[in-house]
Amino acid sequence: MAIIVAGKLKLKRGTREEFIKKSLEAVSKARMLDACEDFSVSPDPLDENRVNIFEKWIARGPLDEFRNSGPDNDSFSLVEDFDVKEYEINS
């Protein structure tokens, strides 16, 4: 069963580029893993204080393992609000 993680983050005003730069390490590390089929942090085209998140993992275990070992660069301090959900899909 695959796991999709998708949603949006509302960032503190003027911090979107900083957030994306801080996300590059996590995106790069995730994409190198066989268990990660996709991982993206993208600027929203209409809202300069929003980024969109999309991840696809082959299973829950590798996702949890990545979250527990991923880089900690304090990027979450730039987030004001978020709406990110996980979906289990049969692939």
PDB file with one MODEL, atoms N, CA, C and O in Angstrom:
MODEL        1
ATOM      1  N   MET A   1       0.840  -1.179   0.000  1.00  0.00           N
ATOM      2  CA  MET A   1       0.000   0.000   0.000  1.00  0.00           C
ATOM      3  C   MET A   1       0.886   1.243   0.000  1.00  0.00           C
ATOM      4  O   MET A   1       1.730   1.407   0.881  1.00  0.00           O
ATOM      5  N   ALA A   2       0.697   2.103  -0.969  1.00  0.00           N
ATOM      6  CA  ALA A   2       1.485   3.324  -1.080  1.00  0.00           C
ATOM      7  C   ALA A   2       0.882   4.420  -0.200  1.00  0.00           C
ATOM      8  O   ALA A   2      -0.299   4.389   0.146  1.00  0.00           O
ATOM      9  N   ILE A   3       1.720   5.377   0.146  1.00  0.00           N
ATOM     10  CA  ILE A   3       1.294   6.520   0.956  1.00  0.00           C
ATOM     11  C   ILE A   3       1.522   7.797   0.152  1.00  0.00           C
ATOM     12  O   ILE A   3       2.618   8.035  -0.356  1.00  0.00           O
ATOM     13  N   ILE A   4       0.485   8.609   0.043  1.00  0.00           N
ATOM     14  CA  ILE A   4       0.581   9.932  -0.569  1.00  0.00           C
ATOM     15  C   ILE A   4       0.479  10.954   0.556  1.00  0.00           C
ATOM     16  O   ILE A   4      -0.409  10.867   1.404  1.00  0.00           O
ATOM     17  N   VAL A   5       1.378  11.909   0.559  1.00  0.00           N
ATOM     18  CA  VAL A   5       1.339  13.038   1.487  1.00  0.00           C
ATOM     19  C   VAL A   5       1.156  14.275   0.617  1.00  0.00           C
ATOM     20  O   VAL A   5       1.978  14.543  -0.259  1.00  0.00           O
ATOM     21  N   ALA A   6       0.090  15.029   0.849  1.00  0.00           N
ATOM     22  CA  ALA A   6      -0.182  16.191   0.001  1.00  0.00           C
ATOM     23  C   ALA A   6      -0.842  17.295   0.816  1.00  0.00           C
ATOM     24  O   ALA A   6      -1.612  17.034   1.740  1.00  0.00           O
ATOM     25  N   GLY A   7      -0.525  18.531   0.453  1.00  0.00           N
ATOM     26  CA  GLY A   7      -1.150  19.648   1.126  1.00  0.00           C
ATOM     27  C   GLY A   7      -0.425  20.949   0.892  1.00  0.00           C
ATOM     28  O   GLY A   7       0.353  21.100  -0.050  1.00  0.00           O
ATOM     29  N   LYS A   8      -0.706  21.888   1.782  1.00  0.00           N
ATOM     30  CA  LYS A   8      -0.153  23.226   1.644  1.00  0.00           C
ATOM     31  C   LYS A   8       0.343  23.737   2.984  1.00  0.00           C
ATOM     32  O   LYS A   8      -0.172  23.378   4.043  1.00  0.00           O
ATOM     33  N   LEU A   9       1.350  24.581   2.909  1.00  0.00           N
ATOM     34  CA  LEU A   9       1.882  25.260   4.080  1.00  0.00           C
ATOM     35  C   LEU A   9       1.743  26.759   3.866  1.00  0.00           C
ATOM     36  O   LEU A   9       2.124  27.277   2.817  1.00  0.00           O
ATOM     37  N   LYS A  10       1.203  27.451   4.849  1.00  0.00           N
ATOM     38  CA  LYS A  10       1.172  28.909   4.825  1.00  0.00           C
ATOM     39  C   LYS A  10       2.395  29.368   5.607  1.00  0.00           C
ATOM     40  O   LYS A  10       2.564  29.020   6.776  1.00  0.00           O
ATOM     41  N   LEU A  11       3.238  30.145   4.957  1.00  0.00           N
ATOM     42  CA  LEU A  11       4.503  30.569   5.567  1.00  0.00           C
ATOM     43  C   LEU A  11       4.417  31.993   6.082  1.00  0.00           C
ATOM     44  O   LEU A  11       3.566  32.775   5.659  1.00  0.00           O
ATOM     45  N   LYS A  12       5.307  32.312   6.994  1.00  0.00           N
ATOM     46  CA  LYS A  12       5.428  33.693   7.456  1.00  0.00           C
ATOM     47  C   LYS A  12       5.790  34.563   6.250  1.00  0.00           C
ATOM     48  O   LYS A  12       6.547  34.152   5.370  1.00  0.00           O
ATOM     49  N   ARG A  13       5.242  35.749   6.235  1.00  0.00           N
ATOM     50  CA  ARG A  13       5.415  36.665   5.109  1.00  0.00           C
ATOM     51  C   ARG A  13       6.898  36.815   4.729  1.00  0.00           C
ATOM     52  O   ARG A  13       7.758  37.078   5.571  1.00  0.00           O
ATOM     53  N   GLY A  14       7.153  36.638   3.447  1.00  0.00           N
ATOM     54  CA  GLY A  14       8.493  36.869   2.918  1.00  0.00           C
ATOM     55  C   GLY A  14       9.495  35.751   3.147  1.00  0.00           C
ATOM     56  O   GLY A  14      10.689  35.955   2.929  1.00  0.00           O
ATOM     57  N   THR A  15       9.052  34.581   3.578  1.00  0.00           N
ATOM     58  CA  THR A  15      10.007  33.510   3.888  1.00  0.00           C
ATOM     59  C   THR A  15       9.936  32.325   2.917  1.00  0.00           C
ATOM     60  O   THR A  15      10.598  31.311   3.137  1.00  0.00           O
ATOM     61  N   ARG A  16       9.148  32.440   1.856  1.00  0.00           N
ATOM     62  CA  ARG A  16       8.959  31.291   0.967  1.00  0.00           C
ATOM     63  C   ARG A  16      10.272  30.806   0.366  1.00  0.00           C
ATOM     64  O   ARG A  16      10.546  29.606   0.396  1.00  0.00           O
ATOM     65  N   GLU A  17      11.076  31.683  -0.169  1.00  0.00           N
ATOM     66  CA  GLU A  17      12.338  31.269  -0.796  1.00  0.00           C
ATOM     67  C   GLU A  17      13.271  30.623   0.232  1.00  0.00           C
ATOM     68  O   GLU A  17      13.942  29.637  -0.069  1.00  0.00           O
ATOM     69  N   GLU A  18      13.309  31.176   1.432  1.00  0.00           N
ATOM     70  CA  GLU A  18      14.123  30.587   2.500  1.00  0.00           C
ATOM     71  C   GLU A  18      13.619  29.182   2.836  1.00  0.00           C
ATOM     72  O   GLU A  18      14.415  28.261   3.018  1.00  0.00           O
ATOM     73  N   PHE A  19      12.298  29.022   2.917  1.00  0.00           N
ATOM     74  CA  PHE A  19      11.739  27.704   3.218  1.00  0.00           C
ATOM     75  C   PHE A  19      12.100  26.698   2.126  1.00  0.00           C
ATOM     76  O   PHE A  19      12.505  25.573   2.421  1.00  0.00           O
ATOM     77  N   ILE A  20      11.954  27.097   0.886  1.00  0.00           N
ATOM     78  CA  ILE A  20      12.274  26.188  -0.222  1.00  0.00           C
ATOM     79  C   ILE A  20      13.750  25.806  -0.189  1.00  0.00           C
ATOM     80  O   ILE A  20      14.091  24.639  -0.380  1.00  0.00           O
ATOM     81  N   LYS A  21      14.622  26.770   0.048  1.00  0.00           N
ATOM     82  CA  LYS A  21      16.062  26.460   0.136  1.00  0.00           C
ATOM     83  C   LYS A  21      16.345  25.493   1.282  1.00  0.00           C
ATOM     84  O   LYS A  21      17.151  24.575   1.134  1.00  0.00           O
ATOM     85  N   LYS A  22      15.686  25.693   2.423  1.00  0.00           N
ATOM     86  CA  LYS A  22      15.883  24.789   3.562  1.00  0.00           C
ATOM     87  C   LYS A  22      15.310  23.405   3.281  1.00  0.00           C
ATOM     88  O   LYS A  22      15.726  22.429   3.907  1.00  0.00           O
ATOM     89  N   SER A  23      14.367  23.305   2.354  1.00  0.00           N
ATOM     90  CA  SER A  23      13.750  22.021   2.006  1.00  0.00           C
ATOM     91  C   SER A  23      14.591  21.196   1.036  1.00  0.00           C
ATOM     92  O   SER A  23      14.386  19.988   0.922  1.00  0.00           O
ATOM     93  N   LEU A  24      15.523  21.817   0.344  1.00  0.00           N
ATOM     94  CA  LEU A  24      16.279  21.124  -0.701  1.00  0.00           C
ATOM     95  C   LEU A  24      16.990  19.875  -0.200  1.00  0.00           C
ATOM     96  O   LEU A  24      17.015  18.860  -0.896  1.00  0.00           O
ATOM     97  N   GLU A  25      17.563  19.931   0.985  1.00  0.00           N
ATOM     98  CA  GLU A  25      18.273  18.770   1.511  1.00  0.00           C
ATOM     99  C   GLU A  25      17.315  17.598   1.735  1.00  0.00           C
ATOM    100  O   GLU A  25      17.624  16.464   1.369  1.00  0.00           O
ATOM    101  N   ALA A  26      16.169  17.869   2.329  1.00  0.00           N
ATOM    102  CA  ALA A  26      15.195  16.801   2.573  1.00  0.00           C
ATOM    103  C   ALA A  26      14.666  16.229   1.264  1.00  0.00           C
ATOM    104  O   ALA A  26      14.538  15.012   1.127  1.00  0.00           O
ATOM    105  N   VAL A  27      14.361  17.089   0.309  1.00  0.00           N
ATOM    106  CA  VAL A  27      13.864  16.624  -0.989  1.00  0.00           C
ATOM    107  C   VAL A  27      14.908  15.741  -1.655  1.00  0.00           C
ATOM    108  O   VAL A  27      14.591  14.662  -2.157  1.00  0.00           O
ATOM    109  N   SER A  28      16.142  16.197  -1.658  1.00  0.00           N
ATOM    110  CA  SER A  28      17.226  15.436  -2.288  1.00  0.00           C
ATOM    111  C   SER A  28      17.435  14.082  -1.621  1.00  0.00           C
ATOM    112  O   SER A  28      17.558  13.065  -2.302  1.00  0.00           O
ATOM    113  N   LYS A  29      17.475  14.069  -0.303  1.00  0.00           N
ATOM    114  CA  LYS A  29      17.680  12.803   0.427  1.00  0.00           C
ATOM    115  C   LYS A  29      16.516  11.843   0.207  1.00  0.00           C
ATOM    116  O   LYS A  29      16.728  10.644   0.024  1.00  0.00           O
ATOM    117  N   ALA A  30      15.302  12.356   0.224  1.00  0.00           N
ATOM    118  CA  ALA A  30      14.141  11.493   0.023  1.00  0.00           C
ATOM    119  C   ALA A  30      14.158  10.874  -1.367  1.00  0.00           C
ATOM    120  O   ALA A  30      13.908   9.678  -1.521  1.00  0.00           O
ATOM    121  N   ARG A  31      14.449  11.675  -2.370  1.00  0.00           N
ATOM    122  CA  ARG A  31      14.430  11.180  -3.746  1.00  0.00           C
ATOM    123  C   ARG A  31      15.512  10.138  -4.015  1.00  0.00           C
ATOM    124  O   ARG A  31      15.387   9.364  -4.965  1.00  0.00           O
ATOM    125  N   MET A  32      16.547  10.098  -3.222  1.00  0.00           N
ATOM    126  CA  MET A  32      17.594   9.090  -3.395  1.00  0.00           C
ATOM    127  C   MET A  32      17.165   7.727  -2.852  1.00  0.00           C
ATOM    128  O   MET A  32      17.794   6.715  -3.160  1.00  0.00           O
ATOM    129  N   LEU A  33      16.114   7.690  -2.056  1.00  0.00           N
ATOM    130  CA  LEU A  33      15.646   6.439  -1.457  1.00  0.00           C
ATOM    131  C   LEU A  33      14.756   5.672  -2.430  1.00  0.00           C
ATOM    132  O   LEU A  33      13.888   6.257  -3.078  1.00  0.00           O
ATOM    133  N   ASP A  34      14.971   4.376  -2.530  1.00  0.00           N
ATOM    134  CA  ASP A  34      14.135   3.540  -3.396  1.00  0.00           C
ATOM    135  C   ASP A  34      12.669   3.589  -2.976  1.00  0.00           C
ATOM    136  O   ASP A  34      11.778   3.460  -3.815  1.00  0.00           O
ATOM    137  N   ALA A  35      12.420   3.770  -1.706  1.00  0.00           N
ATOM    138  CA  ALA A  35      11.050   3.770  -1.182  1.00  0.00           C
ATOM    139  C   ALA A  35      10.293   5.060  -1.476  1.00  0.00           C
ATOM    140  O   ALA A  35       9.075   5.117  -1.308  1.00  0.00           O
ATOM    141  N   CYS A  36      10.995   6.080  -1.907  1.00  0.00           N
ATOM    142  CA  CYS A  36      10.362   7.367  -2.226  1.00  0.00           C
ATOM    143  C   CYS A  36      10.198   7.459  -3.740  1.00  0.00           C
ATOM    144  O   CYS A  36      11.179   7.507  -4.482  1.00  0.00           O
ATOM    145  N   GLU A  37       8.955   7.482  -4.181  1.00  0.00           N
ATOM    146  CA  GLU A  37       8.679   7.583  -5.612  1.00  0.00           C
ATOM    147  C   GLU A  37       8.578   9.032  -6.077  1.00  0.00           C
ATOM    148  O   GLU A  37       8.760   9.318  -7.260  1.00  0.00           O
ATOM    149  N   ASP A  38       8.291   9.943  -5.155  1.00  0.00           N
ATOM    150  CA  ASP A  38       8.260  11.365  -5.502  1.00  0.00           C
ATOM    151  C   ASP A  38       8.272  12.181  -4.216  1.00  0.00           C
ATOM    152  O   ASP A  38       7.775  11.741  -3.180  1.00  0.00           O
ATOM    153  N   PHE A  39       8.844  13.369  -4.301  1.00  0.00           N
ATOM    154  CA  PHE A  39       8.908  14.282  -3.152  1.00  0.00           C
ATOM    155  C   PHE A  39       9.108  15.675  -3.732  1.00  0.00           C
ATOM    156  O   PHE A  39      10.084  15.924  -4.440  1.00  0.00           O
ATOM    157  N   SER A  40       8.183  16.581  -3.430  1.00  0.00           N
ATOM    158  CA  SER A  40       8.261  17.914  -4.012  1.00  0.00           C
ATOM    159  C   SER A  40       7.767  18.967  -3.027  1.00  0.00           C
ATOM    160  O   SER A  40       6.782  18.762  -2.318  1.00  0.00           O
ATOM    161  N   VAL A  41       8.464  20.086  -2.998  1.00  0.00           N
ATOM    162  CA  VAL A  41       8.045  21.290  -2.288  1.00  0.00           C
ATOM    163  C   VAL A  41       8.054  22.387  -3.344  1.00  0.00           C
ATOM    164  O   VAL A  41       9.111  22.747  -3.861  1.00  0.00           O
ATOM    165  N   SER A  42       6.874  22.919  -3.665  1.00  0.00           N
ATOM    166  CA  SER A  42       6.747  23.840  -4.793  1.00  0.00           C
ATOM    167  C   SER A  42       6.111  25.159  -4.383  1.00  0.00           C
ATOM    168  O   SER A  42       5.178  25.176  -3.581  1.00  0.00           O
ATOM    169  N   PRO A  43       6.610  26.264  -4.928  1.00  0.00           N
ATOM    170  CA  PRO A  43       5.966  27.547  -4.648  1.00  0.00           C
ATOM    171  C   PRO A  43       4.586  27.603  -5.298  1.00  0.00           C
ATOM    172  O   PRO A  43       4.414  27.170  -6.437  1.00  0.00           O
ATOM    173  N   ASP A  44       3.622  28.126  -4.586  1.00  0.00           N
ATOM    174  CA  ASP A  44       2.289  28.299  -5.147  1.00  0.00           C
ATOM    175  C   ASP A  44       2.321  29.449  -6.160  1.00  0.00           C
ATOM    176  O   ASP A  44       2.924  30.486  -5.884  1.00  0.00           O
ATOM    177  N   PRO A  45       1.689  29.287  -7.321  1.00  0.00           N
ATOM    178  CA  PRO A  45       1.774  30.343  -8.335  1.00  0.00           C
ATOM    179  C   PRO A  45       0.955  31.596  -8.030  1.00  0.00           C
ATOM    180  O   PRO A  45       1.163  32.632  -8.660  1.00  0.00           O
ATOM    181  N   LEU A  46       0.026  31.517  -7.073  1.00  0.00           N
ATOM    182  CA  LEU A  46      -0.820  32.673  -6.775  1.00  0.00           C
ATOM    183  C   LEU A  46      -0.554  33.321  -5.428  1.00  0.00           C
ATOM    184  O   LEU A  46      -0.779  34.520  -5.262  1.00  0.00           O
ATOM    185  N   ASP A  47      -0.080  32.547  -4.473  1.00  0.00           N
ATOM    186  CA  ASP A  47       0.112  33.046  -3.108  1.00  0.00           C
ATOM    187  C   ASP A  47       1.594  33.000  -2.758  1.00  0.00           C
ATOM    188  O   ASP A  47       2.174  31.920  -2.644  1.00  0.00           O
ATOM    189  N   GLU A  48       2.199  34.151  -2.589  1.00  0.00           N
ATOM    190  CA  GLU A  48       3.649  34.216  -2.344  1.00  0.00           C
ATOM    191  C   GLU A  48       4.057  33.730  -0.958  1.00  0.00           C
ATOM    192  O   GLU A  48       5.249  33.630  -0.666  1.00  0.00           O
ATOM    193  N   ASN A  49       3.094  33.431  -0.108  1.00  0.00           N
ATOM    194  CA  ASN A  49       3.392  32.930   1.234  1.00  0.00           C
ATOM    195  C   ASN A  49       2.949  31.480   1.411  1.00  0.00           C
ATOM    196  O   ASN A  49       2.700  31.035   2.532  1.00  0.00           O
ATOM    197  N   ARG A  50       2.851  30.745   0.303  1.00  0.00           N
ATOM    198  CA  ARG A  50       2.382  29.357   0.347  1.00  0.00           C
ATOM    199  C   ARG A  50       3.298  28.459  -0.478  1.00  0.00           C
ATOM    200  O   ARG A  50       3.789  28.842  -1.540  1.00  0.00           O
ATOM    201  N   VAL A  51       3.511  27.255   0.044  1.00  0.00           N
ATOM    202  CA  VAL A  51       4.161  26.202  -0.739  1.00  0.00           C
ATOM    203  C   VAL A  51       3.244  24.984  -0.722  1.00  0.00           C
ATOM    204  O   VAL A  51       2.476  24.773   0.217  1.00  0.00           O
ATOM    205  N   ASN A  52       3.344  24.196  -1.776  1.00  0.00           N
ATOM    206  CA  ASN A  52       2.570  22.969  -1.905  1.00  0.00           C
ATOM    207  C   ASN A  52       3.505  21.784  -1.720  1.00  0.00           C
ATOM    208  O   ASN A  52       4.638  21.786  -2.203  1.00  0.00           O
ATOM    209  N   ILE A  53       3.016  20.782  -1.020  1.00  0.00           N
ATOM    210  CA  ILE A  53       3.804  19.600  -0.683  1.00  0.00           C
ATOM    211  C   ILE A  53       3.196  18.389  -1.389  1.00  0.00           C
ATOM    212  O   ILE A  53       1.977  18.221  -1.406  1.00  0.00           O
ATOM    213  N   PHE A  54       4.044  17.553  -1.966  1.00  0.00           N
ATOM    214  CA  PHE A  54       3.590  16.281  -2.524  1.00  0.00           C
ATOM    215  C   PHE A  54       4.679  15.244  -2.296  1.00  0.00           C
ATOM    216  O   PHE A  54       5.844  15.465  -2.625  1.00  0.00           O
ATOM    217  N   GLU A  55       4.284  14.110  -1.729  1.00  0.00           N
ATOM    218  CA  GLU A  55       5.206  12.983  -1.529  1.00  0.00           C
ATOM    219  C   GLU A  55       4.475  11.704  -1.891  1.00  0.00           C
ATOM    220  O   GLU A  55       3.269  11.582  -1.677  1.00  0.00           O
ATOM    221  N   LYS A  56       5.217  10.749  -2.445  1.00  0.00           N
ATOM    222  CA  LYS A  56       4.675   9.412  -2.674  1.00  0.00           C
ATOM    223  C   LYS A  56       5.710   8.403  -2.211  1.00  0.00           C
ATOM    224  O   LYS A  56       6.855   8.405  -2.662  1.00  0.00           O
ATOM    225  N   TRP A  57       5.278   7.534  -1.294  1.00  0.00           N
ATOM    226  CA  TRP A  57       6.138   6.512  -0.697  1.00  0.00           C
ATOM    227  C   TRP A  57       5.539   5.141  -0.963  1.00  0.00           C
ATOM    228  O   TRP A  57       4.320   5.010  -1.070  1.00  0.00           O
ATOM    229  N   ILE A  58       6.374   4.126  -1.070  1.00  0.00           N
ATOM    230  CA  ILE A  58       5.872   2.785  -1.373  1.00  0.00           C
ATOM    231  C   ILE A  58       5.181   2.146  -0.173  1.00  0.00           C
ATOM    232  O   ILE A  58       4.382   1.225  -0.341  1.00  0.00           O
ATOM    233  N   ALA A  59       5.478   2.626   1.040  1.00  0.00           N
ATOM    234  CA  ALA A  59       4.882   2.045   2.245  1.00  0.00           C
ATOM    235  C   ALA A  59       5.066   2.992   3.434  1.00  0.00           C
ATOM    236  O   ALA A  59       5.880   3.914   3.391  1.00  0.00           O
ATOM    237  N   ARG A  60       4.309   2.751   4.471  1.00  0.00           N
ATOM    238  CA  ARG A  60       4.358   3.569   5.691  1.00  0.00           C
ATOM    239  C   ARG A  60       5.718   3.503   6.389  1.00  0.00           C
ATOM    240  O   ARG A  60       6.239   4.531   6.823  1.00  0.00           O
ATOM    241  N   GLY A  61       6.295   2.307   6.500  1.00  0.00           N
ATOM    242  CA  GLY A  61       7.550   2.136   7.225  1.00  0.00           C
ATOM    243  C   GLY A  61       8.669   3.040   6.730  1.00  0.00           C
ATOM    244  O   GLY A  61       9.285   3.735   7.538  1.00  0.00           O
ATOM    245  N   PRO A  62       8.953   3.054   5.429  1.00  0.00           N
ATOM    246  CA  PRO A  62      10.019   3.929   4.934  1.00  0.00           C
ATOM    247  C   PRO A  62       9.734   5.418   5.141  1.00  0.00           C
ATOM    248  O   PRO A  62      10.654   6.197   5.388  1.00  0.00           O
ATOM    249  N   LEU A  63       8.469   5.810   5.043  1.00  0.00           N
ATOM    250  CA  LEU A  63       8.104   7.209   5.292  1.00  0.00           C
ATOM    251  C   LEU A  63       8.405   7.577   6.737  1.00  0.00           C
ATOM    252  O   LEU A  63       9.020   8.609   7.006  1.00  0.00           O
ATOM    253  N   ASP A  64       7.970   6.731   7.669  1.00  0.00           N
ATOM    254  CA  ASP A  64       8.226   7.001   9.084  1.00  0.00           C
ATOM    255  C   ASP A  64       9.718   7.020   9.385  1.00  0.00           C
ATOM    256  O   ASP A  64      10.192   7.860  10.149  1.00  0.00           O
ATOM    257  N   GLU A  65      10.449   6.099   8.789  1.00  0.00           N
ATOM    258  CA  GLU A  65      11.905   6.050   8.995  1.00  0.00           C
ATOM    259  C   GLU A  65      12.567   7.328   8.494  1.00  0.00           C
ATOM    260  O   GLU A  65      13.448   7.874   9.157  1.00  0.00           O
ATOM    261  N   PHE A  66      12.145   7.805   7.325  1.00  0.00           N
ATOM    262  CA  PHE A  66      12.708   9.046   6.791  1.00  0.00           C
ATOM    263  C   PHE A  66      12.387  10.224   7.709  1.00  0.00           C
ATOM    264  O   PHE A  66      13.261  11.039   8.003  1.00  0.00           O
ATOM    265  N   ARG A  67      11.167  10.312   8.150  1.00  0.00           N
ATOM    266  CA  ARG A  67      10.776  11.422   9.032  1.00  0.00           C
ATOM    267  C   ARG A  67      11.594  11.431  10.318  1.00  0.00           C
ATOM    268  O   ARG A  67      11.936  12.496  10.830  1.00  0.00           O
ATOM    269  N   ASN A  68      11.901  10.270  10.829  1.00  0.00           N
ATOM    270  CA  ASN A  68      12.672  10.190  12.069  1.00  0.00           C
ATOM    271  C   ASN A  68      14.161  10.412  11.868  1.00  0.00           C
ATOM    272  O   ASN A  68      14.887  10.615  12.842  1.00  0.00           O
ATOM    273  N   SER A  69      14.632  10.377  10.632  1.00  0.00           N
ATOM    274  CA  SER A  69      16.064  10.535  10.393  1.00  0.00           C
ATOM    275  C   SER A  69      16.397  11.715   9.487  1.00  0.00           C
ATOM    276  O   SER A  69      17.570  11.998   9.241  1.00  0.00           O
ATOM    277  N   GLY A  70      15.374  12.404   8.990  1.00  0.00           N
ATOM    278  CA  GLY A  70      15.600  13.494   8.039  1.00  0.00           C
ATOM    279  C   GLY A  70      16.323  14.670   8.663  1.00  0.00           C
ATOM    280  O   GLY A  70      16.471  14.749   9.882  1.00  0.00           O
ATOM    281  N   PRO A  71      16.771  15.582   7.815  1.00  0.00           N
ATOM    282  CA  PRO A  71      17.502  16.755   8.309  1.00  0.00           C
ATOM    283  C   PRO A  71      16.613  17.653   9.171  1.00  0.00           C
ATOM    284  O   PRO A  71      15.425  17.816   8.895  1.00  0.00           O
ATOM    285  N   ASP A  72      17.191  18.220  10.194  1.00  0.00           N
ATOM    286  CA  ASP A  72      16.477  19.153  11.062  1.00  0.00           C
ATOM    287  C   ASP A  72      17.123  20.518  10.888  1.00  0.00           C
ATOM    288  O   ASP A  72      18.172  20.795  11.468  1.00  0.00           O
ATOM    289  N   ASN A  73      16.499  21.363  10.093  1.00  0.00           N
ATOM    290  CA  ASN A  73      17.071  22.674   9.800  1.00  0.00           C
ATOM    291  C   ASN A  73      16.174  23.811  10.266  1.00  0.00           C
ATOM    292  O   ASN A  73      16.327  24.949   9.824  1.00  0.00           O
ATOM    293  N   ASP A  74      15.245  23.505  11.149  1.00  0.00           N
ATOM    294  CA  ASP A  74      14.354  24.500  11.734  1.00  0.00           C
ATOM    295  C   ASP A  74      13.453  25.181  10.705  1.00  0.00           C
ATOM    296  O   ASP A  74      12.995  26.300  10.939  1.00  0.00           O
ATOM    297  N   SER A  75      13.190  24.532   9.578  1.00  0.00           N
ATOM    298  CA  SER A  75      12.333  25.137   8.566  1.00  0.00           C
ATOM    299  C   SER A  75      10.889  25.284   9.056  1.00  0.00           C
ATOM    300  O   SER A  75      10.168  26.172   8.600  1.00  0.00           O
ATOM    301  N   PHE A  76      10.469  24.424   9.977  1.00  0.00           N
ATOM    302  CA  PHE A  76       9.089  24.514  10.461  1.00  0.00           C
ATOM    303  C   PHE A  76       8.831  25.821  11.217  1.00  0.00           C
ATOM    304  O   PHE A  76       7.677  26.220  11.369  1.00  0.00           O
ATOM    305  N   SER A  77       9.874  26.488  11.687  1.00  0.00           N
ATOM    306  CA  SER A  77       9.689  27.769  12.375  1.00  0.00           C
ATOM    307  C   SER A  77       9.179  28.849  11.418  1.00  0.00           C
ATOM    308  O   SER A  77       8.708  29.896  11.862  1.00  0.00           O
ATOM    309  N   LEU A  78       9.271  28.603  10.106  1.00  0.00           N
ATOM    310  CA  LEU A  78       8.799  29.563   9.101  1.00  0.00           C
ATOM    311  C   LEU A  78       7.323  29.351   8.751  1.00  0.00           C
ATOM    312  O   LEU A  78       6.747  30.133   7.995  1.00  0.00           O
ATOM    313  N   VAL A  79       6.716  28.304   9.293  1.00  0.00           N
ATOM    314  CA  VAL A  79       5.342  27.934   8.949  1.00  0.00           C
ATOM    315  C   VAL A  79       4.361  28.574   9.929  1.00  0.00           C
ATOM    316  O   VAL A  79       4.511  28.452  11.145  1.00  0.00           O
ATOM    317  N   GLU A  80       3.348  29.262   9.377  1.00  0.00           N
ATOM    318  CA  GLU A  80       2.285  29.834  10.205  1.00  0.00           C
ATOM    319  C   GLU A  80       1.131  28.859  10.374  1.00  0.00           C
ATOM    320  O   GLU A  80       0.541  28.772  11.450  1.00  0.00           O
ATOM    321  N   ASP A  81       0.809  28.126   9.315  1.00  0.00           N
ATOM    322  CA  ASP A  81      -0.324  27.218   9.337  1.00  0.00           C
ATOM    323  C   ASP A  81      -0.097  26.157   8.267  1.00  0.00           C
ATOM    324  O   ASP A  81       0.666  26.377   7.326  1.00  0.00           O
ATOM    325  N   PHE A  82      -0.746  25.026   8.403  1.00  0.00           N
ATOM    326  CA  PHE A  82      -0.586  23.992   7.387  1.00  0.00           C
ATOM    327  C   PHE A  82      -1.823  23.128   7.289  1.00  0.00           C
ATOM    328  O   PHE A  82      -2.587  22.986   8.244  1.00  0.00           O
ATOM    329  N   ASP A  83      -2.000  22.562   6.130  1.00  0.00           N
ATOM    330  CA  ASP A  83      -3.074  21.612   5.870  1.00  0.00           C
ATOM    331  C   ASP A  83      -2.463  20.521   4.988  1.00  0.00           C
ATOM    332  O   ASP A  83      -2.504  20.607   3.761  1.00  0.00           O
ATOM    333  N   VAL A  84      -1.903  19.507   5.622  1.00  0.00           N
ATOM    334  CA  VAL A  84      -1.238  18.404   4.932  1.00  0.00           C
ATOM    335  C   VAL A  84      -1.885  17.112   5.410  1.00  0.00           C
ATOM    336  O   VAL A  84      -2.044  16.884   6.610  1.00  0.00           O
ATOM    337  N   LYS A  85      -2.249  16.280   4.460  1.00  0.00           N
ATOM    338  CA  LYS A  85      -2.917  15.020   4.799  1.00  0.00           C
ATOM    339  C   LYS A  85      -2.171  13.854   4.175  1.00  0.00           C
ATOM    340  O   LYS A  85      -1.436  14.012   3.200  1.00  0.00           O
ATOM    341  N   GLU A  86      -2.372  12.692   4.753  1.00  0.00           N
ATOM    342  CA  GLU A  86      -1.792  11.449   4.225  1.00  0.00           C
ATOM    343  C   GLU A  86      -2.921  10.577   3.720  1.00  0.00           C
ATOM    344  O   GLU A  86      -3.992  10.506   4.324  1.00  0.00           O
ATOM    345  N   TYR A  87      -2.667   9.918   2.608  1.00  0.00           N
ATOM    346  CA  TYR A  87      -3.644   9.026   1.998  1.00  0.00           C
ATOM    347  C   TYR A  87      -2.987   7.683   1.711  1.00  0.00           C
ATOM    348  O   TYR A  87      -1.884   7.632   1.167  1.00  0.00           O
ATOM    349  N   GLU A  88      -3.648   6.617   2.070  1.00  0.00           N
ATOM    350  CA  GLU A  88      -3.163   5.274   1.741  1.00  0.00           C
ATOM    351  C   GLU A  88      -3.872   4.845   0.457  1.00  0.00           C
ATOM    352  O   GLU A  88      -5.095   4.932   0.347  1.00  0.00           O
ATOM    353  N   ILE A  89      -3.083   4.384  -0.504  1.00  0.00           N
ATOM    354  CA  ILE A  89      -3.671   3.965  -1.774  1.00  0.00           C
ATOM    355  C   ILE A  89      -3.166   2.578  -2.142  1.00  0.00           C
ATOM    356  O   ILE A  89      -2.053   2.188  -1.789  1.00  0.00           O
ATOM    357  N   ASN A  90      -3.983   1.864  -2.838  1.00  0.00           N
ATOM    358  CA  ASN A  90      -3.567   0.573  -3.377  1.00  0.00           C
ATOM    359  C   ASN A  90      -3.015   0.829  -4.776  1.00  0.00           C
ATOM    360  O   ASN A  90      -3.697   1.373  -5.644  1.00  0.00           O
ATOM    361  N   SER A  91      -1.784   0.428  -4.965  1.00  0.00           N
ATOM    362  CA  SER A  91      -1.183   0.701  -6.271  1.00  0.00           C
ATOM    363  C   SER A  91      -0.974  -0.557  -7.060  1.00  0.00           C
ATOM    364  O   SER A  91      -0.477  -0.505  -8.185  1.00  0.00           O
TER     365      SER A  91
ENDMDL
END
